Amino acid sequence: MSKKILTVDDSKMVRMIVTSTFQPYDCVVVGAADGAEGVEVALKERPDVIFLDITMPVLNGIETLAKIRETPEIAEIPVVMLTAESDGQRLGMADQLKVSGYIAKPFKGEQLIELTKGIIPLVLKGAPPSAAPPKPQLPKLPVPNRP
Amino acid sequence: MANVDTLLTKYKVDHPPENVLRLGKLIQGAFASNAQEIASIIKADPALSARVMKVATRGRDIDMDLDSAVARIGVHQITLVVLTELLLHAVTKTFSKMLSLKLEAKEVPNPGGVAVIGCIHFKGQANGRVFLRIPCGAAAAVVPRFLGQELPMEPAELLPDVVGEILNIVGGNFKSNLVDAGLSCALSVPQVDTRSGFHADAGDDEHHLSLSLAAEGIGLFLDLIISSVA
């Protein structure tokens, strides 16, 4: 089943970069142009991961993250900050609101993929089921000798 | 709250480079230190020394040592020069990583005509604004490099958005450097306009520095205006 990713950024260009980065994977990327719209879209789409900018109109990224965390239906969705503001204050605020990752702009698409793979399984489009990450196997226990 | 180093390591965010930390300390100490102490810190940074000398001599061929230059231009101009270095660091880092463009500060002839102009404000213990101006021709060359793929639409449609986002990244990095230097401040959302006849208006009490950068035929212009630093 396709994974769903929400990118919340007031820059259309960044939303396009995030969308094209995940294009090779079995993912659907949805976008929102500010924090308030981001919360709305998250409630409607229930994404698997949210990428969140900080400097945005209406609700900034930290306010948006707080809103997500206090909204029970979406409170547990992993959020990754994708922002140019990476000073100690911002990192501390995001850390207290339990972010799953923090990517400082400028960024490369590979950083998004690498971090996302640590949160949800990503499968290449059209890949056979065997290309999917193997399911965890139970350890083989020694077979006791039958009498 | 966890300390900054712990958080940077936890989230694998790059630590600020040594020269940025040194410049930050220079800003913190600028108002408490004497001219000789400031000069000794500046001497450790050749690019900063060159810029201080340029400001002190106003670009003319005058025989002057760095101690005299620091004493001549004063603490406010020193702060402006240091902030400019932090801004330059943010700009070159942004263009290098997102556009694979190695910008260098150099004189660039102003082509005139229409340009995309972005402005971002920072407010708090440091107050001021940054203008980024990219002539339309250069901005059109920047857009596909930024996206890293063929454009699904005309570059012109994306020019304001791209310049706004570049300024957002530059401003965010610059602001982070200020906060880590002890100057807590907040950033506005960038405002972008496309027009000709730009002039950065600085008030009588403000300090203003203009510079230009270029690489691979792409030139851009920056203006930093500082209203106050706590």
HADDOCK unambig.tbl for C-alpha pairs under 7 A between the chains (distance, minus, plus):
assign (segid A and resid 11 and name CA) (segid B and resid 161 and name CA) 6.04 0.50 0.50
assign (segid A and resid 11 and name CA) (segid B and resid 165 and name CA) 6.08 0.50 0.50
assign (segid A and resid 12 and name CA) (segid B and resid 161 and name CA) 6.64 0.50 0.50
assign (segid A and resid 13 and name CA) (segid B and resid 147 and name CA) 6.94 0.50 0.50
assign (segid A and resid 13 and name CA) (segid B and resid 161 and name CA) 6.70 0.50 0.50
assign (segid A and resid 13 and name CA) (segid B and resid 162 and name CA) 6.34 0.50 0.50
assign (segid A and resid 17 and name CA) (segid B and resid 147 and name CA) 6.10 0.50 0.50
assign (segid A and resid 55 and name CA) (segid B and resid 189 and name CA) 6.14 0.50 0.50
assign (segid A and resid 56 and name CA) (segid B and resid 189 and name CA) 6.21 0.50 0.50
assign (segid A and resid 57 and name CA) (segid B and resid 189 and name CA) 6.63 0.50 0.50
assign (segid A and resid 84 and name CA) (segid B and resid 169 and name CA) 4.86 0.50 0.50
assign (segid A and resid 84 and name CA) (segid B and resid 172 and name CA) 4.56 0.50 0.50
assign (segid A and resid 84 and name CA) (segid B and resid 173 and name CA) 5.66 0.50 0.50
assign (segid A and resid 85 and name CA) (segid B and resid 172 and name CA) 4.62 0.50 0.50
assign (segid A and resid 85 and name CA) (segid B and resid 173 and name CA) 5.96 0.50 0.50
assign (segid A and resid 85 and name CA) (segid B and resid 176 and name CA) 5.70 0.50 0.50
assign (segid A and resid 86 and name CA) (segid B and resid 176 and name CA) 5.91 0.50 0.50
assign (segid A and resid 87 and name CA) (segid B and resid 176 and name CA) 4.50 0.50 0.50
assign (segid A and resid 87 and name CA) (segid B and resid 179 and name CA) 6.36 0.50 0.50
assign (segid A and resid 87 and name CA) (segid B and resid 180 and name CA) 6.05 0.50 0.50
assign (segid A and resid 88 and name CA) (segid B and resid 4 and name CA) 4.91 0.50 0.50
assign (segid A and resid 88 and name CA) (segid B and resid 180 and name CA) 6.70 0.50 0.50
assign (segid A and resid 91 and name CA) (segid B and resid 7 and name CA) 6.58 0.50 0.50
assign (segid A and resid 92 and name CA) (segid B and resid 1 and name CA) 6.25 0.50 0.50
assign (segid A and resid 92 and name CA) (segid B and resid 2 and name CA) 6.85 0.50 0.50
assign (segid A and resid 101 and name CA) (segid B and resid 11 and name CA) 6.02 0.50 0.50
assign (segid A and resid 102 and name CA) (segid B and resid 11 and name CA) 5.63 0.50 0.50
assign (segid A and resid 103 and name CA) (segid B and resid 13 and name CA) 6.84 0.50 0.50
assign (segid A and resid 104 and name CA) (segid B and resid 13 and name CA) 6.52 0.50 0.50
assign (segid A and resid 105 and name CA) (segid B and resid 169 and name CA) 6.11 0.50 0.50
assign (segid A and resid 106 and name CA) (segid B and resid 94 and name CA) 5.43 0.50 0.50
assign (segid A and resid 106 and name CA) (segid B and resid 97 and name CA) 6.09 0.50 0.50
assign (segid A and resid 106 and name CA) (segid B and resid 98 and name CA) 5.90 0.50 0.50
assign (segid A and resid 106 and name CA) (segid B and resid 169 and name CA) 6.55 0.50 0.50
assign (segid A and resid 107 and name CA) (segid B and resid 97 and name CA) 6.81 0.50 0.50
assign (segid A and resid 107 and name CA) (segid B and resid 98 and name CA) 6.58 0.50 0.50
assign (segid A and resid 108 and name CA) (segid B and resid 98 and name CA) 7.00 0.50 0.50
